[in-house]
């Protein structure tokens, strides 16, 4: 065990020119490989990457357990809210938060859910992901997805297809290349809305 304390400045600063500055691991459930704490307004753990070409990460979390999380953020300031995970991009082409579900190095055409957001009690906040889904939202006793925008609340990008798919799932909405809007009642039953 290593415990470091500083009344001002960094308790620990680690820099690597090639690999990880700090690597932490834990073999026990519910424990943390790296734990950072800040008693004032500031940062518990900071990761920084400087201008290297290609995709780099300031903080990298890796998990093998099927129910684990690479990075876990928790907000416990119940009366006034808080954010478990906050992402910010200071560039017009940046992304605040990105979720990617892929099939690794053995392409199969089967993917998971890119971003899963759910609101509800602890008993209801672990819904199973939907295959090949970009964003999946669940709101217990509320709305799964809410959109707000000055130009439009929701935009469906027209497909290059000349008509709707041959089959779909009940509730599917589809816009074809002629900008016609279709609603699927399930299976091969489609109805043109506009």
N, C-alpha and C positions, 0 to 999 in steps of 0.2 A: 504494500500500500504506500502510496506517495501522497502526502498532503502538503499543499503550498498555500500560503496566505500572504497577501500584500495589502497594506492600507492605502497605497496609491500606486498606480501603474499596473503592469501585468504581473500576475503571479507566475505564469509560465508562458514563454514565447519560444516556439519551435519553428525552424525554417529548414526546408529541404530543397535542394536545387533540382532533384530528380524524382523523389518518391514522397511518401507522406511525411508531413511535419510531425504529426502525432497519430499513432494508431492505438486504438483501445479495443478490447474484446471482453465479452462476458459469456460464461457458460451457464448462467443461472437465469431462469425466467423472471421477468419483472425487474431485472437489474440493468444497469447501463454500462456500456464499455467506456464511454466518456461522459462525464457529468460536469456541467458548468453552472455556477451559481453567482448571482449578482444581487446584493442586498439593496442597492440603490438603483437609480435609473441608469441603465447601461446594458451591456451585453454579457451573457453567461458564457457562450462559446462563439467564437468568430473564426470563419474560414475564409481565406483570401487566395485568389488565383490571379496572376498578373499577365494579361496579354499574350498568353501562349496561343499558337495557332490551333485550330480545331476545337472540339468540345472539351471543356475542362470544368471542374467542380470545386467550389470553395469548401463545401462540406459534402462528404460522401458516406452514405449509409448502406450497408450490405446485410441482407438477411437470408437465411436458408430455410427457416421454419415456415410452413405453409400459412400459419396464422400470425406471422411476425410482421414488423414494419421496419423498413430501412431507416426511416427518420420518424420520430414520434414527437409531436408538439402538444402540449396540454395547457389550457388556460383555466385557472381555478378561482379567479377573482369574481365570484358569483354575483355579488350585488351590481357591479358596474360592467360586466362583460369581459372582454378580452379576446384574444385570437390564439388558437392552437398553432396555426402555421400562417405566416404572412410572407408574401412574395412581392417584390417590387422591381420593376424594370424602368430604368431612366433612359430609355431610347425608344423612338417611334417604332422601331422594328423589334423591340424586345418583348419578352413574355414574363408576366408577373409570376404565374404558376403554370407549370406544364405537367401533364400526365401522359404517359406513353405505355401502352400495353402491346407487347410484341412477342414473337415466337423464338427469340434468341437466334442462335446460329444455325438452326435447322428449320428453315421456312416450311410451314405446314398450311398456311392460309387460315389458321384458327388463332384468334387473339382474345384477350380478355377485355376489361373495361379501362379506358384511359383515365377517367376521373369519376369517382363515386362519391356523391355527397348525400348524407342522410341526416334528418332531424327527427328526434324522438327520444324515448326512454332508452336506457341501457339494453333493455330486452329487444329493442327494435332497430338499433343502430348498426347491426351487422348483417345487412342483406347480402345475399350472394351476388357476385358480379354477373353481368350479362355478357355473353360472348359477342365479340366483334362490335362493341359499343363504345363510342367516343366519350359521351357524358351520360351518366345515369344519376338522376336526382330523385330522392324519396322524401316526402314530407308527411309525417304521421299527423293526422288531423289537420293537414294544411295542403300546400301546393308543392309538387315535386320540382317544378321549374317556374321561375318568375323572371320575366324580361322587362326592362325599362330602357327606353331610348328616345331621343328627340326626333330622329328620323324614322325609326320603326322599333317596335318592341321585339319583333322576331323577323328574321330573314331566312327564307329557304332558297338556297342557290339552285337555279335550274339545272337539270341534268342534260347531258348530251343525247339521251335516249328520246326517241320520237313519241313514246307513250309510257304508261306506267309499267312496272315489272309484271311478269306473268302471274306471280302470286306474291302475297305479302301477309302481314299479321294485322289483326283487327286494331284499328287506331292509327295505322301508318298514313302519313301525308307525303305526297310526292308531286314535284313540279317537273314537267317534261320540257323538252327543248323549245316547244311552242308556248311555254309559260302557262300551260293549263295545270290547274291544281286538282289532284286526285285524292280521294279518301278510300282507304281499304276497310271493308267490312269483315275481312278475314278470307284467307285462301285466295281464290281467283276473282272474288267479288270486289270490284272497284266502282266508285261513283265520282263523277266529275263535279267539283264544287265551283269552279270558275274557269 
